[in-house]
Amino acid sequence: MKNAMIFWCTGLSGVGKTAIIDGRIWPFLGGKARGKVISESLHLDKYAVVIKDNTSCYHLSYPFNASTRTIDLKKRSPIIFYKREKFFDVEEDVGMSEKDMLKIYDETERMHLSSRKYY
């Protein structure tokens, strides 16, 4: 039954359409936790990305043009950064170095450009 549930969830969300799926079962279904999780959302005028690991959570957003179906990676919004403790985001003013910000932007934009998108 676990495998059927996994298939239904991944089929519904469309995550099977990207080349970077590791095929691991989600931890709440008995699988091993990943080191990093990336979540993407597409809104009417915004492409949003959330990257989480055990210690940090990064929220990024970029303008999205629904008419042309393009994301403008050059007009990115500032990163919103939270510390994570015991799987929860801690809302406090946390600073990030410019080097760390550029590393997160680079990772996100490379991931976006290297995957096949269906929107």
N, C-alpha and C positions, 0 to 999 in steps of 0.2 A: 504494500500500500504506500510506503514511503516514496518509492520510485514513481508511482502514478501521480502523487501529489507534486513532486518535483517537476515532472513533465508538464502538468497542467499549469503550474505557476510560471514556469519559464516560457511556455508557449503563449500564455495570455499576455505577458509583459513584453514579449518579443526579444528577450535577451539572447536567445539562440542565434540571432542574426549578426552578432559581432564576433570577431576572430579572437578575442581575448578572454573568453569564458574558460574557467579552469575545470568545470564539471564537478566540483566538489559539492556534497550535500550541505545545506545550511546547518549551522550549529544547533538551532532549536529543533532540528529533526534528527539530531544525533551525529552530525558531521563535525569536522575539525574547523575551527575558526580561521579566517584568513588574516593575514598581516595588515591588509589595507582593503578598504571597500570604496568603490567609486560609483556614485549614483548620478544619473543625468535626467534632467527634466526639460521638456520643450513646452513653452507657453506661447501665447499669441505673438508676443514681441520680445521674448527673452529665452535664451538658452542658459540653464543653470546646471552647475556641477557641484557636488559635495564629495569631498574626499575625507575619509575617516580612517584613523589607525588607533592604536591603543592609547596614545597620549595626546592626539591633536585632531581637530576637525576644521576643514577649510571650506568656505562657501565662495564660489566664483560665479559670475554671471557675465553674459555677453549679449549684445543686441541680436535679435533674430528677425529676419524679414520673411513673413509667411508667404508673400506673393512670389518672391524669387527663391524661397526655401534656402536662404543663405544665412550663415552666422558670421558676424563681423568680429574676427578675433583681434583686430587692432583697436577696438573700442571697448576693451574689457573694463569692468568695474573693479574697484579695490577689493582685495581679498578680505573676507570677514573670517577671523581666526578665533577658535575657542580651544581651551585646554580640555582634555577629557580625563575624568576620574571615575573608575568603576563603571565604565560604559556609558557615562552621562556627560554631556557638554556642560562645562562650568562657564557661566556667563560672567566674565570679568574682562576688564580692559587688558588685553594681552598684546604686547608689541611683537613685531616680526622684523627681522633685518631685511634689507632690500635684496640681499643675495638669496635668502630663503624664499622671498616672494617670487623672484624671477625663476627659481627652481620649480616652484609649484605651477606657475604659469606655463613654463616650458613643458613640464610633464603633461599637463592637461591638454595643451594645444597639440603636442605631438600625438597623444592618444586619439584626439578628435580627428586629426588629419590622416592618421594611419588606419582608422576603422571605416567600415562601410556603413553609411547612414541611410536609413529608409524613412524619410519624412517629407 
